[in-house]
Amino acid sequence: MSKKRGLSLDEKREKMLQIFYDSQDFFLLKELEKSGPKKGVISQSVKDVIQSLVDDDLVFKDKIGTSVYFWSLPSTAGNQLRNVNSRLESDLQSSKKRHAELVEQCNALKKGREDSEERDEALADLKAIELKYNELKDEMAQYADNDPAAFEAMKKAIEVAHTAANRWTDNIFTVRQWCSNNFPQAKEQLENLYNEIGITEDFDYIEMTLAPLSSVIN
């Protein structure tokens, strides 16, 4: 046999509300936990179900002395539904008003944009201007390398690289001198090592010469 399906939260709420409506009496929580299973709601879930009904103003509670009592009448649900309906009606009217405002704004924006020969000519002129603008923009991009500001930035970058390269050249000469002073007997082996890594006889500082800006741009 297939296992019996448990009640959903909405079904549990309906069952617990029916307890109130049938008796129209006041209940303690422990009394509701005893009555719940008779309606198919297990006692462990009664507290949460009742709280959800209290949160939705379908069940009321009040503390009398040290005890908390719960109650609800059929008219409570009716009043709640009427309140919900009133809120929905208010929201609907607000939405209708907003829709009318948007339609009015849309119609106002359409004024002056009706199809006409003058408007078509203006749109054609605008399109031609946009095409010309894009052509000029592409042409300017081709000359970006000759931009004085770009050239000046490249010049500074070259100067930094030149200084760094010669600083490392200094370091290499210092290391070579140190090796020569401390390992004179390995002179031949050191020279072979230098040649293998590219430090040949013509290894020297780099001289930097920059062409005038005018000659680069022209």
Beta strands, then each sheet from edge to edge (+ up, - down):
strand 1: 27-28
strand 2: 60-64
strand 3: 67-71
sheet 1: 1+ 3- 2+
end
